[in-house]
Amino acid sequence: MRRFLVGLLLVGWILSAHGGGAPGPAASEAPRATASAPGGSFSVYFPLVLRNAGPPIHRQVNAPRLADPLGADFPRMAIFWFGKITPTANYADVRVAYTSAELVVYVAIIDRRLWSAPSPSPGNLTAWDAVTLLLHLNGNVGDAPSPSAYRFIGGLSNADASGRYQAADRGTGSGWMPVALSFTALAGWRGERLNDDGDDRGWAMTFRIPFASLGRSGPPPEGTIWGLGVMVHDRDDAAGTPIPVATWPESMNPDVPATWGRLRFGMPAYAPPPARPGGTVTIRHGLNGAVVKDAGVGGYTTCGSGLDYWTQWGEAPDPGRPDFNIQNQVDIADWPCFSKYYVTFPLDAVPPGRVILSATLTLHQMGSASASSPPSWIQVLTVREDWEEQALTWNRAPLAWENIGGTWVDAVRNFPGWPGIPWTWDVTRAVAEAYAAGQPLRLALYSADAAYHSGKYFVSSDTENWNAEGRPTLTILWGIQE
């Protein structure tokens, strides 16, 4: 049976596979062979410095400015996620970046059944598979959409670039009104076929919003905050059986911008108040009695082998492993290989009333999915909610609160021996905020990779004592305020 994808990006990363092209971001890159998807092979068609500034009070994504976000810079796009993987619910990875000319938002959706409007119109797009992108140019403020608020809708299609599958509205002060704006919303998908009862893998929507269409001559100054909301509309059958809309943030109301999340242009930096160095604390599971809980969620290194992808994969905990995987890719067909990592460090070893001068997370790498895979920009994000290792799953894991940085991690070509290859992330601002709030440091790590076989494997807190040095480690330099 033929299985196919159509045009996952406006600018495609063309990969050779059974005479078709797999979705991806970099048209300038050399062709790649398609990977075999678990459960069957799919052929293809397809910085500002903040001092003493408090943390955001809403979920926030810090968007980088990139030269080529839909090409070579695709893995550097900021990422966040929401939703669940079940036979009817959808999960979404959202990548965000901006250029000198436009805002780019790429939404990759894991969806079992794909239904596209046969006769699209602005009024019926959200009755089918679609994404709504909400922007407020004055921030996430207001009880109703003002003229500074915009709503962009992109519907699932067979890579239809005619504009029939997109619509735009602008706030009126009390509601929304259709508006003619120049922007692009282009869809692509992976699976058997559209509009039937066969299982598929998912789809993606690429929004490209020119700043000129929003009345701007270029991007906002770094540090500017816009309101941001994302909605994934789902249809799974011909009858249109009602399915709840998945939203980010999870409690947002699309007609009340004050409930939306925040989009920040550029990455905040942290500068501590004047202080003299006072001491260094090293926090690692088992060291000085510290308990550092961690767990991976997702496909691990086996892409969820042995699990039913729609009923078991998202609900399967995987505690106690001595290692974990971080993996993503642009081809949504291989989503069972996606993997994230969560870790919580206690901060009670830092004396009270001190200043956080610097903090570094160190992970030791012990392998990769392929020795020839390109480097991965592994992002670190903060988490506000607590979790239990024995119960943590993809569907039950906390959402990210804010992305705070990243590090390039190479594939392992020649393993140097234990404890592994050390890689570090600057988490100073996250530690300072958690310490000031009297909370542990809760982090998630994930990537926005494009390439196949991008997984990077690291040592966990659950490794045996002979490799205790390889466990995740937090090193904090604290000071005494002057």
Protein Blocks (a to p, Z undefined) as FASTA:
>chain_A
ZZddehfbfbdcdddeehiacddfblkbccddddddehiacddddddddehiacdfbdcd
dddddfblmlmmmmmpccddedjddfkbccddddddddfkbccdddddddfbdcddfbgc
fklmmmmccddddddfebpedjbdcfkbccddddddehianopmgccdddehjaccdddd
ddddddddddjbehiabdcfbdcddddddfklnopabdcdehiacdddddddddfbfnop
acddddddfkbcfklmklmccddedjddddddddddfbdcdddehiahiacddddedjkj
nooghiafklmmmmmccehiabdcddddfblmlmmmgccddddddfklpcghiacfbdcd
ddddfbdfbfkbccddddddddfbdcdfklgcfklpccdfbdcbdcdddddfbdgbjebj
cddddfklmmmmmmmnopacddddddfbfbghkbccdddfkbcfklmmmpccdddddddd
ZZ
